[in-house]
Amino acid sequence: MIRVDQMEFVARNSNARVFRINSEMFWSTLQRDSE
């Protein structure tokens, strides 16, 4: 399991906008699947 601080580190050291969009899509997909 990736820790949140590691995800934040990656976001700061890559294209943060793309990372954030992808992570939001990922989490929203998980939430829909779990409902």
C-alpha distance matrix in Angstrom:
0.0 3.8 6.3 9.4 11.7 10.3 10.7 14.1 15.0 14.6 16.5 19.2 19.6 19.9 21.6 20.3 22.2 20.8 17.2 17.9 19.7 17.1 14.4 17.0 18.0 14.5 14.1 17.8 17.5 14.8 17.2 20.2 18.8 18.0 21.6
3.8 0.0 3.8 6.5 8.5 6.6 7.0 10.4 11.2 10.9 12.9 15.5 15.9 16.4 18.2 16.8 19.0 18.0 14.2 15.0 17.3 15.0 12.3 15.2 16.7 13.6 13.4 17.2 17.4 15.4 17.7 20.7 19.9 19.5 22.8
6.3 3.8 0.0 3.8 5.5 5.3 6.5 8.8 10.0 10.9 12.6 14.6 15.7 16.9 18.7 16.8 19.1 18.8 15.0 15.2 18.0 16.4 13.2 15.7 17.9 15.3 14.3 18.0 19.0 16.8 18.4 21.8 21.5 20.7 23.7
9.4 6.5 3.8 0.0 3.8 5.4 5.0 6.2 8.6 9.9 10.4 12.4 14.3 15.4 16.8 14.2 16.4 16.7 13.0 12.4 15.5 14.6 11.3 13.3 16.1 14.1 12.8 16.3 17.9 16.2 17.3 20.8 21.1 20.4 23.0
11.7 8.5 5.5 3.8 0.0 3.8 5.4 5.0 6.1 8.7 9.7 10.6 12.4 14.4 16.3 13.9 16.7 17.4 13.9 13.7 17.2 16.7 13.7 16.0 18.9 17.2 16.2 19.7 21.4 19.9 21.0 24.4 24.9 24.2 26.8
10.3 6.6 5.3 5.4 3.8 0.0 3.8 5.4 5.0 6.3 8.6 9.9 10.7 12.4 14.8 13.1 16.2 16.2 12.5 13.4 16.7 15.5 13.0 16.0 18.4 16.4 16.2 19.8 21.0 19.6 21.4 24.6 24.6 24.4 27.3
10.7 7.0 6.5 5.0 5.4 3.8 0.0 3.8 5.4 5.1 6.1 8.7 10.0 10.7 12.3 10.3 12.9 12.8 9.1 9.7 12.9 11.8 9.3 12.3 14.7 13.0 13.1 16.5 17.8 16.9 18.7 21.6 22.0 22.1 24.8
14.1 10.4 8.8 6.2 5.0 5.4 3.8 0.0 3.8 5.4 5.0 6.2 8.7 10.1 11.6 9.0 11.9 12.8 9.6 9.5 13.2 13.2 10.9 13.2 16.1 15.2 14.9 18.0 19.9 19.3 20.5 23.5 24.4 24.4 26.7
15.0 11.2 10.0 8.6 6.1 5.0 5.4 3.8 0.0 3.8 5.4 5.3 6.3 8.8 11.4 9.8 13.3 14.0 11.0 12.0 15.6 15.2 13.5 16.3 18.9 17.8 18.0 21.2 22.7 22.1 23.7 26.7 27.2 27.4 29.9
14.6 10.9 10.9 9.9 8.7 6.3 5.1 5.4 3.8 0.0 3.8 5.4 5.1 6.1 8.8 8.0 11.4 11.3 8.3 10.3 13.5 12.6 11.6 14.8 16.8 15.7 16.7 19.8 20.9 20.7 22.7 25.3 25.7 26.3 29.0
16.5 12.9 12.6 10.4 9.7 8.6 6.1 5.0 5.4 3.8 0.0 3.8 5.5 5.5 6.6 4.6 8.0 8.7 6.0 7.2 10.7 10.8 9.9 12.5 14.9 14.6 15.4 18.1 19.6 19.9 21.5 23.9 24.9 25.6 27.9
19.2 15.5 14.6 12.4 10.6 9.9 8.7 6.2 5.3 5.4 3.8 0.0 3.8 5.8 7.5 5.8 9.5 11.1 9.2 10.2 13.6 14.3 13.5 15.8 18.4 18.3 18.9 21.5 23.3 23.5 24.9 27.4 28.5 29.1 31.3
19.6 15.9 15.7 14.3 12.4 10.7 10.0 8.7 6.3 5.1 5.5 3.8 0.0 3.8 7.0 7.4 11.1 11.7 10.1 12.2 15.2 15.2 15.0 17.8 19.8 19.5 20.7 23.4 24.7 25.0 26.8 29.2 29.9 30.8 33.2
19.9 16.4 16.9 15.4 14.4 12.4 10.7 10.1 8.8 6.1 5.5 5.8 3.8 0.0 3.8 5.6 8.7 8.6 7.7 10.5 12.8 12.6 13.3 16.0 17.5 17.6 19.3 21.6 22.7 23.4 25.5 27.4 28.2 29.5 31.8
21.6 18.2 18.7 16.8 16.3 14.8 12.3 11.6 11.4 8.8 6.6 7.5 7.0 3.8 0.0 3.8 5.6 5.6 6.2 8.6 10.2 10.8 12.2 14.3 15.7 16.5 18.3 20.1 21.3 22.6 24.4 26.0 27.2 28.7 30.7
20.3 16.8 16.8 14.2 13.9 13.1 10.3 9.0 9.8 8.0 4.6 5.8 7.4 5.6 3.8 0.0 3.8 5.6 5.0 6.0 8.6 9.9 10.3 12.0 14.2 15.0 16.2 18.0 19.7 20.8 22.2 24.1 25.5 26.7 28.6
22.2 19.0 19.1 16.4 16.7 16.2 12.9 11.9 13.3 11.4 8.0 9.5 11.1 8.7 5.6 3.8 0.0 3.8 5.4 5.2 6.2 8.6 9.9 10.6 12.4 14.2 15.5 16.5 18.4 20.1 21.2 22.6 24.4 25.9 27.4
20.8 18.0 18.8 16.7 17.4 16.2 12.8 12.8 14.0 11.3 8.7 11.1 11.7 8.6 5.6 5.6 3.8 0.0 3.8 5.4 5.2 6.1 8.5 9.9 10.6 12.2 14.3 15.4 16.5 18.4 20.0 21.2 22.6 24.4 26.2
17.2 14.2 15.0 13.0 13.9 12.5 9.1 9.6 11.0 8.3 6.0 9.2 10.1 7.7 6.2 5.0 5.4 3.8 0.0 3.8 5.5 5.2 6.1 8.5 9.9 10.4 12.2 14.1 15.3 16.4 18.3 20.0 21.1 22.5 24.6
17.9 15.0 15.2 12.4 13.7 13.4 9.7 9.5 12.0 10.3 7.2 10.2 12.2 10.5 8.6 6.0 5.2 5.4 3.8 0.0 3.8 5.4 5.1 6.1 8.6 9.7 10.5 12.1 14.1 15.3 16.4 18.2 19.9 21.0 22.7
19.7 17.3 18.0 15.5 17.2 16.7 12.9 13.2 15.6 13.5 10.7 13.6 15.2 12.8 10.2 8.6 6.2 5.2 5.5 3.8 0.0 3.8 5.5 5.2 6.2 8.6 10.1 10.6 12.3 14.3 15.4 16.5 18.4 20.1 21.5
17.1 15.0 16.4 14.6 16.7 15.5 11.8 13.2 15.2 12.6 10.8 14.3 15.2 12.6 10.8 9.9 8.6 6.1 5.2 5.4 3.8 0.0 3.8 5.5 5.1 6.1 8.7 9.9 10.6 12.4 14.3 15.4 16.5 18.5 20.4
14.4 12.3 13.2 11.3 13.7 13.0 9.3 10.9 13.5 11.6 9.9 13.5 15.0 13.3 12.2 10.3 9.9 8.5 6.1 5.1 5.5 3.8 0.0 3.8 5.4 4.9 6.1 8.5 9.7 10.5 12.3 14.2 15.3 16.5 18.6
17.0 15.2 15.7 13.3 16.0 16.0 12.3 13.2 16.3 14.8 12.5 15.8 17.8 16.0 14.3 12.0 10.6 9.9 8.5 6.1 5.2 5.5 3.8 0.0 3.8 5.4 5.2 6.0 8.4 9.9 10.5 12.2 14.2 15.4 16.7
18.0 16.7 17.9 16.1 18.9 18.4 14.7 16.1 18.9 16.8 14.9 18.4 19.8 17.5 15.7 14.2 12.4 10.6 9.9 8.6 6.2 5.1 5.4 3.8 0.0 3.8 5.6 5.2 6.1 8.7 10.0 10.6 12.2 14.3 15.7
14.5 13.6 15.3 14.1 17.2 16.4 13.0 15.2 17.8 15.7 14.6 18.3 19.5 17.6 16.5 15.0 14.2 12.2 10.4 9.7 8.6 6.1 4.9 5.4 3.8 0.0 3.8 5.6 5.2 6.3 8.8 10.1 10.7 12.5 14.7
14.1 13.4 14.3 12.8 16.2 16.2 13.1 14.9 18.0 16.7 15.4 18.9 20.7 19.3 18.3 16.2 15.5 14.3 12.2 10.5 10.1 8.7 6.1 5.2 5.6 3.8 0.0 3.8 5.3 5.0 6.2 8.7 9.8 10.6 12.6
17.8 17.2 18.0 16.3 19.7 19.8 16.5 18.0 21.2 19.8 18.1 21.5 23.4 21.6 20.1 18.0 16.5 15.4 14.1 12.1 10.6 9.9 8.5 6.0 5.2 5.6 3.8 0.0 3.8 5.4 5.1 6.2 8.6 9.9 10.9
17.5 17.4 19.0 17.9 21.4 21.0 17.8 19.9 22.7 20.9 19.6 23.3 24.7 22.7 21.3 19.7 18.4 16.5 15.3 14.1 12.3 10.6 9.7 8.4 6.1 5.2 5.3 3.8 0.0 3.8 5.4 5.2 6.2 8.7 10.2
14.8 15.4 16.8 16.2 19.9 19.6 16.9 19.3 22.1 20.7 19.9 23.5 25.0 23.4 22.6 20.8 20.1 18.4 16.4 15.3 14.3 12.4 10.5 9.9 8.7 6.3 5.0 5.4 3.8 0.0 3.8 5.5 5.1 6.2 8.8
17.2 17.7 18.4 17.3 21.0 21.4 18.7 20.5 23.7 22.7 21.5 24.9 26.8 25.5 24.4 22.2 21.2 20.0 18.3 16.4 15.4 14.3 12.3 10.5 10.0 8.8 6.2 5.1 5.4 3.8 0.0 3.8 5.5 5.2 6.4
20.2 20.7 21.8 20.8 24.4 24.6 21.6 23.5 26.7 25.3 23.9 27.4 29.2 27.4 26.0 24.1 22.6 21.2 20.0 18.2 16.5 15.4 14.2 12.2 10.6 10.1 8.7 6.2 5.2 5.5 3.8 0.0 3.8 5.5 5.4
18.8 19.9 21.5 21.1 24.9 24.6 22.0 24.4 27.2 25.7 24.9 28.5 29.9 28.2 27.2 25.5 24.4 22.6 21.1 19.9 18.4 16.5 15.3 14.2 12.2 10.7 9.8 8.6 6.2 5.1 5.5 3.8 0.0 3.8 5.6
18.0 19.5 20.7 20.4 24.2 24.4 22.1 24.4 27.4 26.3 25.6 29.1 30.8 29.5 28.7 26.7 25.9 24.4 22.5 21.0 20.1 18.5 16.5 15.4 14.3 12.5 10.6 9.9 8.7 6.2 5.2 5.5 3.8 0.0 3.8
21.6 22.8 23.7 23.0 26.8 27.3 24.8 26.7 29.9 29.0 27.9 31.3 33.2 31.8 30.7 28.6 27.4 26.2 24.6 22.7 21.5 20.4 18.6 16.7 15.7 14.7 12.6 10.9 10.2 8.8 6.4 5.4 5.6 3.8 0.0
